[in-house]
Amino acid sequence: MQLKRWHFVAPSVVASILAVAFFSGGPKVPMDNDTTSVAAISEKKSQPAAEDKEATLGSPIDLAGSISLTVSELAEFKAKDPEALGVEGRPQIMDITVENKGSSDFDLSSFIILETTLASDPSISCFDVFEADSGVSGVPLDPIVKPGSSTSFKWAMVCPAPKGDDLTMTISLSDSDQATFKTKIK
């Protein structure tokens, strides 16, 4: 029986491809809350830069043209269901108000806390908490803010940091605007 060269080459090529895929650790994409890997830094540089505005908790700031964002000071959050917290840390809660001063509807669906950075350990982030029993359900079910009106909702998170730690929090309402707030963990 005579074996042809491709009988050896084809299985070797397939085995090599599978070995590279298996041992390479999968696709090179940044994971959630990853801000330090080469992939995350590269992805951030390739995205268009949003206008980042310094903001003060408790004071309105104008974003996205005719939209005003007000974020209350953080307060300690006491969840009715402690299991909803998910991770250990200091539960925090805030009230968020979005006012539409424009002439067209504003869709709040893209609201996100882009980044939280703790002074004690910049590699650790806060984690969002949603608990309907405490009235913390995230963005309202009807995310459209009509012209001349406003909407308010509660937002909670758990921060694995000591009380009094400095927190920098960046919030975005759209692709073009974001606000950065500095506060302390309560």
GIGIRA-V628308 format. One record per residue. RES is the residue in one small letter. OMEGA is omega in whole degrees, -180 to 180 (* if undefined). D_CENTER is the distance of its C-alpha to the mean C-alpha in whole Angstrom. Layout:
BEGIN
RES/OMEGA/D_CENTER  RES/OMEGA/D_CENTER
END
This chain:
BEGIN
m/-177/63  q/178/61  l/179/58  k/-176/56  r/-177/54  w/176/51  h/178/51  f/-175/50  v/-176/48  a/178/46  p/178/45  s/179/44  v/179/41  v/180/40  a/179/39  s/179/38  i/179/35  l/179/34  a/179/35  v/-180/32  a/-178/30  f/-174/30  f/-179/30  s/178/28  g/177/24  g/-176/23  p/-179/21  k/177/20  v/180/16  p/178/13  m/178/12  d/178/8  n/178/7  d/179/11  t/-173/11  t/-178/15  s/179/17  v/-180/19  a/-180/17  a/-180/14  i/179/16  s/180/18  e/-180/15  k/180/14  k/-177/17  s/-180/18  q/177/16  p/-177/17  a/175/16  a/177/15  e/-179/17  d/-179/15  k/174/17  e/-177/18  a/179/18  t/177/19  l/179/18  g/-180/21  s/179/22  p/175/21  i/180/20  d/179/20  l/173/18  a/178/18  g/-174/22  s/180/23  i/179/20  s/-180/20  l/174/17  t/179/18  v/-179/16  s/172/18  e/176/19  l/174/17  a/177/20  e/-178/20  f/176/19  k/-178/22  a/176/21  k/177/24  d/-178/23  p/178/22  e/-179/21  a/-177/18  l/174/16  g/-177/16  v/177/16  e/178/18  g/-180/18  r/178/18  p/-179/16  q/178/15  i/178/15  m/174/15  d/-180/17  i/178/15  t/177/18  v/-180/18  e/180/21  n/180/23  k/-176/26  g/-177/26  s/177/29  s/-180/26  d/175/24  f/-180/20  d/-176/18  l/-176/15  s/-176/13  s/176/11  f/178/9  i/168/5  i/-174/4  l/-173/4  e/170/5  t/-180/8  t/180/11  l/-179/14  a/-177/18  s/178/19  d/-177/17  p/180/15  s/-180/14  i/179/13  s/172/9  c/-178/9  f/179/9  d/179/8  v/176/12  f/-180/14  e/-176/18  a/-179/20  d/179/23  s/-180/21  g/180/20  v/-177/16  s/-179/16  g/-179/12  v/180/13  p/180/17  l/174/19  d/-172/21  p/-178/18  i/176/21  v/-177/21  k/177/25  p/179/27  g/180/28  s/179/26  s/175/23  t/179/21  s/176/19  f/180/17  k/177/16  w/-179/12  a/177/12  m/175/11  v/-180/13  c/179/13  p/-176/16  a/178/18  p/176/21  k/179/22  g/179/22  d/177/20  d/180/18  l/171/14  t/-173/13  m/179/10  t/-178/9  i/179/8  s/174/9  l/-178/12  s/178/13  d/-172/13  s/-177/16  d/172/14  q/-179/12  a/179/13  t/-178/13  f/175/14  k/-179/16  t/178/17  k/177/19  i/-180/18  k/*/20
END
